[in-house]
Amino acid sequence: MRTKNIVKLSICLVSCTLILTFTALALRPMPLSPGLSSTPPILSSETSRAIRIMVLLVEGSDISLLDLAKPGGPLSPLLLTKLSGPDDPVVALASIVTGLPPAKLSALSPEENEPEPFWWTAMRQGFRAAVLFWPEIYPDSPFSADYTVAPELCYGSSQLHTITFTEAISPWASSLSSFSPPLEGIVEIKAPEGGTIAYLRILALDTTDDGKVNHEALIVEGNLKPMRQGEWLSLKIDPHLHSGAFFKLLELRPDRKKALLYRTPICYNYAAPPPLLRELNEELGFFPPFPDPQSTAQGWIKPEDVDLFQRERASWTTKAITIVWDNYRPDLLLARFNLIRETATLTPTDSHLLKAYNLTGESLRTLAEMLGEKELLIILSPPPEGFLALYGKKEESLESPYSFNVENVVPLILSFLSR
């Protein structure tokens, strides 16, 4: 009898021990794998990380762009050095991202796993990362970050729309002021596959009280801003996707009851987590498209129009980086800052490229000005331009050799991040 009681007591003790053990394991927080995390918290502890780092990849420029210490510039560089590497920009960029020597990257076979980018290395160490506008990095990509903003996404090509007007019959026409009876037309936007994306109802208005029939302005239903010949209008196309395009009125001939309207490709934002996508859509709207070669070759848009798009893109990119950096406070932010589609040698005759070049400098200066204490800005470009600059609100400088190899970038960034 005594033996049975001892056995029962032992079983009871073992059961209690197992219950307590499994309870402790169940309550222990499990580490989240990078890319599989839930929506990261918006704010990080100020004491949890000593340094926050913003890394900007700038293409189509050279090291002279980075003298932010000029009059009016906010910072002197802690490090400004040549970045050497292979002549192939793709291999150089891959080396910058992975930290692997170019020779090793070139020797990888298709069967080998793709090298891990450095922001994933940081995420595995518990740092929160943001990757913006990086080639082939989308919210559903294998190497997406905690905060990911896709490169520009556009559908459809640029197009000329010929509008044929009739006397206005829609009720909304009566609510608008026009000194002559308004004319109404329709713009049908079709998908490349042939389906209809949107119908835009447009009125031609006479806004000049000169006693003459002179329809000189267009207005699109749902948008109260009039558009005159030569002017641009930014317009949302799909309210669900938050996509949009830019329109330019090339010609308005009310005597023939016709108008010629130019439209860019339709672009939209793709970002994660959902609160970030919603904020970009609400605060900035869709990403402005590049002027496509077809439009410039056909003469649909002029050099001053290219300048307009460059300014729009520079402003949008800078504001998006600022939103992520300030509102979501990642420990590491990586953004591709590219205003020029093709890398080009800039000369005094390349006026539109030079303006884009200057816009890049203005945007970088804006981003440098927002740096706080214990925050670093690293600007780099892969060869053949090949440069690396590091800025921070500190008095000391960093010593380094004049030549800095592309595979040195990752150890440098991770060493600062881990301090």
C-alpha positions as CSV (number, residue, x, y, z in Angstrom):
1,M,0.0,0.0,0.0
2,R,2.8,2.3,0.9
3,T,4.5,1.6,-2.4
4,K,1.4,2.5,-4.3
5,N,1.2,5.8,-2.5
6,I,4.8,6.6,-3.4
7,V,4.2,5.8,-7.1
8,K,1.1,8.0,-7.1
9,L,3.0,10.8,-5.5
10,S,5.9,10.5,-8.0
11,I,3.4,10.5,-10.9
12,C,1.8,13.6,-9.5
13,L,5.1,15.4,-9.1
14,V,6.2,14.5,-12.6
15,S,2.8,15.7,-14.0
16,C,3.1,19.0,-12.2
17,T,6.6,19.5,-13.4
18,L,5.6,18.8,-17.0
19,I,2.6,21.2,-16.7
20,L,4.8,24.0,-15.3
21,T,7.4,23.4,-18.0
22,F,5.0,23.5,-20.9
23,T,3.2,26.5,-19.4
24,A,6.6,28.3,-19.2
25,L,7.4,27.4,-22.8
26,A,4.0,28.5,-24.1
27,L,4.3,31.9,-22.4
28,R,7.9,32.5,-23.6
29,P,7.9,35.0,-26.6
30,M,8.9,33.3,-29.8
31,P,11.4,35.1,-32.1
32,L,9.8,36.2,-35.4
33,S,11.6,35.4,-38.6
34,P,12.5,38.3,-40.9
35,G,9.9,38.7,-43.6
36,L,7.3,36.8,-41.5
37,S,6.9,39.3,-38.7
38,S,3.6,40.9,-37.9
39,T,3.1,44.6,-38.5
40,P,6.1,46.2,-36.7
41,P,5.5,48.8,-34.1
42,I,5.6,52.3,-35.4
43,L,7.8,53.7,-32.7
44,S,11.1,52.2,-31.4
45,S,12.7,52.7,-28.1
46,E,15.2,55.6,-28.1
47,T,17.5,53.7,-25.8
48,S,17.3,50.4,-27.6
49,R,19.5,51.5,-30.5
50,A,22.6,53.7,-30.3
51,I,22.6,54.7,-34.0
52,R,20.0,54.9,-36.8
53,I,21.3,54.8,-40.4
54,M,19.8,56.0,-43.7
55,V,21.5,54.6,-46.8
56,L,20.8,56.3,-50.1
57,L,21.9,54.8,-53.4
58,V,22.4,57.6,-56.0
59,E,22.8,56.8,-59.6
60,G,23.7,59.0,-62.6
61,S,26.0,61.4,-60.7
62,D,29.6,61.7,-59.4
63,I,31.3,62.5,-56.1
64,S,31.1,66.3,-56.6
65,L,27.4,66.1,-55.9
66,L,28.0,65.2,-52.3
67,D,29.7,68.4,-51.0
68,L,26.8,69.2,-48.6
69,A,29.2,71.5,-46.7
70,K,28.9,74.3,-49.2
71,P,27.4,77.6,-48.1
72,G,23.9,76.6,-46.9
73,G,24.8,72.9,-46.6
74,P,24.0,71.4,-43.2
75,L,26.9,68.9,-42.8
76,S,30.5,68.2,-43.4
77,P,31.3,64.6,-44.4
78,L,32.7,62.3,-41.8
79,L,33.9,60.1,-44.6
80,L,34.2,60.9,-48.4
81,T,36.0,58.3,-50.4
82,K,36.2,56.7,-53.8
83,L,34.4,53.4,-54.1
84,S,36.2,51.0,-56.4
85,G,34.9,47.8,-57.9
86,P,34.0,46.1,-61.2
87,D,33.0,48.0,-64.2
88,D,29.7,46.1,-64.4
89,P,27.3,48.3,-62.3
90,V,25.0,45.2,-61.7
91,V,27.8,43.2,-60.2
92,A,29.0,46.2,-58.2
93,L,25.5,46.8,-56.9
94,A,25.1,43.1,-55.9
95,S,28.5,43.3,-54.1
96,I,27.4,46.4,-52.2
97,V,24.1,44.7,-51.1
98,T,25.6,41.4,-50.1
99,G,29.1,42.2,-49.0
100,L,30.5,39.4,-51.3
101,P,33.5,40.1,-53.5
102,P,32.6,40.5,-57.2
103,A,34.7,37.5,-58.1
104,K,32.7,35.3,-55.8
105,L,29.4,36.6,-57.0
106,S,30.4,35.9,-60.6
107,A,31.3,32.4,-59.7
108,L,27.9,31.5,-58.2
109,S,26.1,28.8,-60.0
110,P,22.3,29.0,-60.7
111,E,21.8,26.1,-58.2
112,E,23.3,28.1,-55.4
113,N,21.2,30.1,-53.0
114,E,20.9,33.8,-53.7
115,P,23.2,35.8,-51.4
116,E,21.4,37.4,-48.5
117,P,21.1,41.3,-48.6
118,F,22.6,43.1,-45.7
119,W,19.2,44.4,-44.4
120,W,18.2,40.8,-43.8
121,T,21.4,40.3,-41.8
122,A,20.5,43.3,-39.7
123,M,16.9,42.1,-39.3
124,R,18.2,38.7,-38.0
125,Q,20.1,40.7,-35.3
126,G,16.8,42.3,-34.2
127,F,17.1,45.6,-36.1
128,R,14.1,46.9,-38.0
129,A,14.7,47.8,-41.7
130,A,13.0,49.8,-44.4
131,V,13.8,49.3,-48.1
132,L,12.4,51.9,-50.6
133,F,12.3,51.8,-54.4
134,W,14.9,49.1,-54.6
135,P,15.0,47.1,-57.9
136,E,13.0,43.9,-57.6
137,I,12.2,44.3,-53.9
138,Y,8.4,44.3,-53.4
139,P,6.3,43.6,-50.3
140,D,5.8,40.0,-51.5
141,S,9.5,39.5,-52.5
142,P,11.6,36.9,-50.6
143,F,13.9,39.7,-49.3
144,S,11.3,42.3,-48.4
145,A,11.9,44.3,-45.2
146,D,9.8,45.3,-42.2
147,Y,8.8,48.4,-44.3
148,T,8.9,48.0,-48.0
149,V,8.0,50.5,-50.7
150,A,8.2,49.0,-54.2
151,P,9.8,50.7,-57.2
152,E,7.4,52.6,-59.4
153,L,4.6,50.4,-60.9
154,C,2.8,51.6,-64.0
155,Y,0.5,50.1,-66.5
156,G,-0.5,51.1,-70.0
157,S,1.5,53.4,-72.2
158,S,1.3,57.1,-72.8
159,Q,-1.4,58.0,-75.2
160,L,-3.0,60.9,-77.1
161,H,-6.8,61.2,-76.6
162,T,-8.9,63.0,-79.2
163,I,-12.0,64.5,-77.5
164,T,-15.1,65.2,-79.6
165,F,-17.5,67.6,-77.9
166,T,-21.3,67.9,-78.0
167,E,-23.6,70.3,-76.2
168,A,-23.5,69.5,-72.5
169,I,-26.4,67.4,-71.2
170,S,-25.1,66.2,-67.8
171,P,-26.6,67.7,-64.7
172,W,-23.1,68.5,-63.3
173,A,-22.5,70.9,-66.2
174,S,-25.2,73.3,-64.9
175,S,-23.3,73.8,-61.6
176,L,-20.2,75.2,-63.3
177,S,-19.7,78.8,-64.4
178,S,-19.3,79.3,-68.1
179,F,-20.1,82.4,-70.2
180,S,-21.0,80.2,-73.2
181,P,-22.9,76.9,-73.1
182,P,-20.5,74.3,-71.9
183,L,-19.4,71.4,-74.2
184,E,-19.1,67.8,-73.0
185,G,-16.8,65.0,-74.1
186,I,-15.7,61.6,-73.0
187,V,-12.1,60.2,-72.6
188,E,-12.0,56.4,-72.6
189,I,-8.9,54.9,-71.0
190,K,-8.3,51.3,-72.2
191,A,-6.0,48.6,-70.8
192,P,-3.3,47.1,-73.0
193,E,-5.5,44.0,-73.2
194,G,-8.4,46.0,-74.6
195,G,-10.6,46.4,-71.6
196,T,-11.8,49.8,-70.4
197,I,-10.1,51.1,-67.3
198,A,-12.0,54.3,-66.9
199,Y,-14.4,56.8,-68.5
200,L,-13.6,60.5,-67.8
201,R,-16.4,63.0,-68.4
202,I,-14.9,66.3,-69.5
203,L,-16.4,69.8,-70.0
204,A,-15.1,72.6,-72.1
205,L,-15.8,75.9,-70.4
206,D,-15.8,79.6,-71.5
207,T,-14.3,81.3,-68.4
208,T,-13.6,84.7,-70.1
209,D,-16.3,87.4,-70.0
210,D,-15.4,89.0,-73.4
211,G,-18.7,88.7,-75.2
212,K,-17.3,86.0,-77.5
213,V,-17.8,82.2,-77.6
214,N,-14.4,81.1,-76.5
215,H,-14.1,77.7,-74.7
216,E,-10.5,77.9,-73.5
217,A,-10.5,75.6,-70.4
218,L,-11.3,71.9,-69.7
219,I,-12.5,70.5,-66.4
220,V,-12.7,66.8,-65.5
221,E,-15.7,65.5,-63.5
222,G,-14.7,65.2,-59.8
223,N,-11.8,67.7,-60.2
224,L,-12.5,71.4,-60.0
225,K,-9.1,72.6,-61.3
226,P,-9.5,74.0,-64.8
227,M,-6.8,73.0,-67.4
228,R,-5.8,75.4,-70.2
229,Q,-3.8,74.7,-73.3
230,G,-0.2,73.7,-72.3
231,E,-1.1,73.0,-68.7
232,W,-0.8,69.8,-66.7
233,L,-3.3,68.1,-64.4
234,S,-2.6,65.3,-62.0
235,L,-5.6,63.0,-61.7
236,K,-6.5,59.8,-59.8
237,I,-7.8,57.2,-62.2
238,D,-8.7,54.2,-60.1
239,P,-9.9,55.0,-56.5
240,H,-9.5,51.4,-55.3
241,L,-5.9,51.1,-56.5
242,H,-5.2,54.8,-55.9
243,S,-3.5,54.9,-59.3
244,G,-3.3,58.0,-61.4
245,A,-1.7,59.8,-64.3
246,F,-0.7,63.2,-65.6
247,F,-2.7,64.9,-68.3
248,K,-1.6,67.8,-70.6
249,L,-4.0,69.8,-72.8
250,L,-2.1,70.0,-76.1
251,E,-4.8,71.6,-78.2
252,L,-8.4,72.9,-77.7
253,R,-10.4,73.8,-80.8
254,P,-14.0,74.7,-79.8
255,D,-14.8,75.8,-83.3
256,R,-14.2,72.2,-84.4
257,K,-15.5,70.9,-81.1
258,K,-12.3,68.9,-80.6
259,A,-9.4,68.8,-78.1
260,L,-6.2,66.8,-78.0
261,L,-5.2,65.5,-74.5
262,Y,-1.9,63.8,-73.7
263,R,-1.8,61.2,-70.9
264,T,1.2,59.5,-69.2
265,P,1.2,55.9,-68.1
266,I,-0.9,55.2,-65.1
267,C,1.1,54.6,-61.9
268,Y,0.3,53.4,-58.3
269,N,2.0,52.7,-55.0
270,Y,2.8,49.2,-53.6
271,A,4.0,49.2,-50.0
272,A,3.8,47.3,-46.7
273,P,2.7,47.2,-44.0
274,P,-0.8,48.4,-44.9
275,P,-0.7,51.6,-42.7
276,L,2.4,52.7,-44.7
277,L,0.7,52.1,-48.0
278,R,-2.4,54.0,-46.8
279,E,-0.3,56.9,-45.6
280,L,1.6,57.2,-48.9
281,N,-1.6,57.2,-50.9
282,E,-3.3,59.8,-48.6
283,E,-0.3,62.1,-48.1
284,L,1.5,61.9,-51.5
285,G,-0.7,60.2,-54.0
286,F,0.6,58.0,-56.8
287,F,4.3,58.0,-57.7
288,P,5.0,60.4,-60.7
289,P,6.1,58.4,-63.8
290,F,9.2,58.9,-65.8
291,P,8.8,60.8,-69.1
292,D,8.8,57.9,-71.6
293,P,11.0,58.0,-74.7
294,Q,8.0,57.7,-77.0
295,S,6.5,60.9,-75.7
296,T,9.7,63.0,-76.1
297,A,10.4,61.4,-79.5
298,Q,6.9,62.3,-80.8
299,G,7.2,65.8,-79.4
300,W,4.2,65.3,-77.1
301,I,6.2,66.6,-74.2
302,K,8.9,69.3,-74.2
303,P,12.2,69.7,-72.3
304,E,10.4,71.9,-69.7
305,D,7.9,69.1,-69.2
306,V,10.7,66.7,-68.5
307,D,11.9,69.2,-65.9
308,L,8.4,69.2,-64.4
309,F,8.5,65.4,-64.0
310,Q,11.9,65.5,-62.5
311,R,10.8,68.0,-59.9
312,E,7.7,66.0,-59.1
313,R,9.7,62.8,-58.7
314,A,12.4,64.5,-56.6
315,S,9.7,65.9,-54.3
316,W,7.8,62.7,-54.0
317,T,10.8,60.5,-53.3
318,T,12.1,62.9,-50.7
319,K,8.8,63.1,-48.9
320,A,8.3,59.3,-49.0
321,I,11.7,58.8,-47.4
322,T,10.9,61.4,-44.8
323,I,7.6,59.8,-43.9
324,V,9.2,56.4,-43.4
325,W,12.2,57.7,-41.5
326,D,10.2,60.0,-39.2
327,N,6.9,58.2,-38.7
328,Y,8.0,54.5,-38.6
329,R,11.6,55.0,-37.3
330,P,13.4,52.0,-38.7
331,D,16.9,51.4,-37.4
332,L,18.1,51.0,-41.0
333,L,16.6,52.7,-44.1
334,L,17.8,51.9,-47.6
335,A,16.5,53.9,-50.6
336,R,17.3,54.1,-54.2
337,F,17.4,57.7,-55.3
338,N,17.4,57.8,-59.1
339,L,16.0,60.8,-61.0
340,I,17.8,60.1,-64.3
341,R,16.6,57.0,-66.2
342,E,19.9,56.5,-68.0
343,T,23.3,57.0,-66.4
344,A,24.8,59.8,-68.5
345,T,27.9,62.0,-68.7
346,L,26.6,65.4,-67.9
347,T,27.7,68.4,-70.0
348,P,26.6,72.0,-70.0
349,T,24.4,71.2,-73.0
350,D,22.4,68.5,-71.2
351,S,20.2,71.1,-69.5
352,H,17.4,68.7,-68.4
353,L,19.9,66.2,-67.0
354,L,21.8,69.0,-65.2
355,K,18.6,70.1,-63.6
356,A,17.9,66.6,-62.5
357,Y,21.4,66.4,-61.2
358,N,20.8,69.6,-59.2
359,L,17.5,68.4,-57.9
360,T,19.2,65.3,-56.6
361,G,21.6,67.5,-54.7
362,E,18.8,69.6,-53.2
363,S,16.9,66.5,-52.1
364,L,20.0,65.0,-50.5
365,R,20.6,68.3,-48.6
366,T,17.0,68.2,-47.4
367,L,17.4,64.7,-46.1
368,A,20.7,65.6,-44.5
369,E,19.1,68.5,-42.7
370,M,16.6,66.2,-40.9
371,L,19.3,64.1,-39.3
372,G,19.2,64.0,-35.5
373,E,21.8,63.1,-33.0
374,K,23.1,59.5,-33.3
375,E,21.8,59.3,-36.9
376,L,24.0,58.7,-39.9
377,L,23.4,59.4,-43.6
378,I,25.4,57.2,-46.0
379,I,25.3,58.1,-49.7
380,L,26.8,55.7,-52.2
381,S,27.0,55.0,-55.9
382,P,28.3,51.8,-57.5
383,P,31.2,52.1,-60.0
384,P,31.9,53.5,-62.5
385,E,30.9,56.7,-60.6
386,G,32.0,54.9,-57.4
387,F,31.8,57.0,-54.3
388,L,30.8,56.7,-50.6
389,A,30.0,59.5,-48.3
390,L,29.0,59.4,-44.6
391,Y,27.4,62.3,-42.8
392,G,26.5,62.7,-39.1
393,K,26.1,65.5,-36.5
394,K,29.5,64.7,-34.9
395,E,32.7,66.6,-34.8
396,E,35.1,63.7,-35.2
397,S,36.1,62.4,-38.6
398,L,36.8,58.9,-39.7
399,E,40.0,57.8,-41.2
400,S,40.0,55.5,-44.2
401,P,42.1,54.8,-47.3
402,Y,41.3,56.7,-50.4
403,S,40.2,53.6,-52.2
404,F,37.2,51.8,-50.7
405,N,36.1,48.5,-52.3
406,V,32.4,47.8,-52.9
407,E,32.4,44.7,-50.6
408,N,33.5,46.9,-47.7
409,V,30.2,48.7,-47.6
410,V,28.2,46.0,-45.8
411,P,30.7,45.5,-42.9
412,L,30.9,49.3,-42.5
413,I,27.1,49.7,-42.2
414,L,26.6,46.8,-39.9
415,S,29.5,47.8,-37.7
416,F,27.9,51.3,-37.1
417,L,24.4,49.8,-36.7
418,S,25.6,47.4,-34.0
419,R,27.3,50.0,-31.8
